[in-house]
Amino acid sequence: MHLSTESALRARARKLGYAIRKSRSRSIHEDNLGQYALVKESNNEVVLGERFDASLEDIAEYLN
């Protein structure tokens, strides 16, 4: 996904009360697969990508 599209997706998520978190891990392991997680900001609940296994396309689909 293109960087400007990622920025637009982050803005849309923020508008809906979510935050997109990117994995900062340098190595991939079973608890962190190196992609993204979608977090509900009101209670810090992970709603998608608990193991940082959601792609930006998955998050876009969830938000639609």
Buried (B, 14 or more C-beta within 10 A) or exposed (E): EEEEEBEEBBEBBEEEEBEBBEBEEEEEEEEBBBBBBBBBEEEEEBEBBEBBBBEBEBBBEBBE
